[in-house]
Structures are given as C-alpha cells and as structure tokens.
Amino acid sequence: MLNHHPRSLDPIFQALADPTRRGMVARLAQGPASVSELAEPFDMSLPAIVQHLQVLETSGLVASEKIGRVRTCRIEPQALLTARDWLESQRAAWEARFDRLDAYLAQLQAKEKKHGRKRKSRA
C-alpha cells in the first residue's frame, strides 16, 4: 500500500525535505560536530541553524548534548534505518509491479507475433 507508512516517518521525511538539513545530516554522517561547525558552510544566522537542528532533533535524526559551552550534535542511525527500510519496501513493491508489467507486455508481444502484426482494415 503506497500511502501507508508509520507516522514516525513523517517528521523524518519532513526534516530531510530541506537542503540545509540534508547537508547537516551528511556532515554528521562523518562524525559528531559542534553547532558552529555545522553552521560553517551555510550562509545563515546561528538562530536559523539552531532552528534547523531543532527540526532534526524532533524528527529523531539528530541528538545533541551540551558540554560546557559547546553543544555537540551526532546522527541517530536508527531514524535513518527506519526511513531506509520503508524506502526499500517501496522499491521492492515497485520492482514486483514492473516485473509483472514486463511479463504482461512480453505476453502481448508473443500474441502479436503469433497472430501477425498487420490487421486488415475494413474500408
């Protein structure tokens, strides 16, 4: 069922819909980083970066902890695995549909060859 998925996926996909947040996730896939390290490649204010991080944390994709004055963020792999598993199930379902379509088209082509391609038109 294409439109059926756990609600826990909604915030993950909403978080990943933004290119800034995807960039942050890509950076965190390399290892933990401070908020200022995550902010470096982006031309936006620190409060805007913090808002993006809050969306990522709410979705479960990122966790952070504050040690002293530095907030360090890290990726939460389980959230990514949840999204990957759902995408994989969709890929498998679509591959099965395409396989059935291929078989049906091959069957139609075989019928055309058997009965001849040209049909006489009635004038």
C-alpha positions in Angstrom: 0.0 0.0 0.0 1.8 3.0 -1.3 0.3 5.7 1.0 0.5 3.7 4.2 3.5 4.1 6.4 4.2 4.7 10.1 3.6 8.2 11.3 7.2 8.2 12.7 8.4 8.6 9.1 6.5 11.9 8.6 8.9 14.0 10.7 11.9 12.3 9.2 10.9 13.0 5.6 9.8 16.5 6.5 13.2 17.1 8.1 15.1 15.7 5.1 13.0 17.8 2.7 15.2 20.8 3.4 18.6 21.0 1.6 20.2 22.7 4.6 19.1 19.9 7.0 20.2 17.3 4.4 23.6 19.0 4.4 23.8 18.8 8.2 22.9 15.2 8.2 25.5 14.5 5.5 28.1 16.3 7.7 27.1 14.4 10.8 27.4 11.1 8.9 31.1 11.8 9.0 31.0 12.1 12.8 29.8 14.4 15.6 30.1 18.2 15.2 29.5 21.3 17.2 26.7 23.7 16.2 29.3 26.2 15.0 31.0 23.5 12.9 27.6 22.6 11.4 26.9 26.3 10.7 30.2 27.0 8.8 29.1 26.0 5.3 25.8 27.8 5.4 25.2 31.5 4.9 22.6 32.0 7.6 22.4 33.2 11.2 23.1 31.0 14.1 19.5 31.2 15.3 18.4 29.8 11.9 20.9 27.0 12.2 19.6 26.2 15.6 16.0 26.0 14.3 17.1 23.6 11.6 18.8 21.5 14.3 15.7 21.5 16.4 13.7 20.1 13.4 16.4 17.4 13.0 16.3 16.6 16.7 12.4 16.5 16.8 12.5 14.1 13.9 14.9 11.8 15.7 17.6 12.1 13.1 20.0 14.0 15.3 20.8 14.1 19.0 22.8 16.7 20.8 24.4 17.3 24.2 25.8 20.3 25.8 29.2 20.0 27.5 30.3 23.3 29.0 29.5 26.0 26.4 29.7 23.7 23.4 26.7 21.8 22.0 27.7 18.7 20.1 25.4 17.0 17.6 25.5 13.5 16.4 23.5 11.4 13.9 20.9 8.9 15.2 21.3 6.0 12.8 18.1 4.3 13.9 15.9 7.0 12.4 17.8 6.7 9.1 17.4 3.0 9.2 13.6 3.4 9.7 13.4 5.6 6.6 15.7 3.3 4.6 13.6 0.2 5.5 10.4 2.0 4.3 12.0 3.1 1.1 13.4 -0.4 0.5 9.9 -1.9 0.9 8.6 0.6 -1.6 11.4 -0.2 -4.1 10.6 -3.9 -3.7 6.9 -3.4 -4.3 7.6 -1.3 -7.4 10.1 -3.8 -8.8 7.5 -6.5 -8.4 4.9 -4.3 -10.3 7.4 -3.6 -13.1 8.2 -7.3 -13.3 4.5 -8.1 -13.8 4.2 -5.4 -16.4 7.2 -6.8 -18.3 5.7 -10.2 -18.3 2.3 -8.9 -19.5 4.0 -6.9 -22.3 6.0 -9.9 -23.3 2.8 -11.9 -23.4 1.1 -9.3 -25.6 4.1 -9.2 -28.0 4.0 -13.0 -28.3 0.3 -12.9 -29.2 1.0 -10.2 -31.8 3.8 -12.3 -33.4 1.6 -15.4 -33.3 -1.4 -13.7 -34.9 0.5 -11.4 -37.2 1.0 -7.7 -36.7 -0.9 -6.5 -39.7 -4.7 -6.5 -39.4 -6.8 -5.9 -42.4 -8.8 -2.7 -42.1 -12.3 -2.6 -43.3 -13.0 0.1 -45.8 
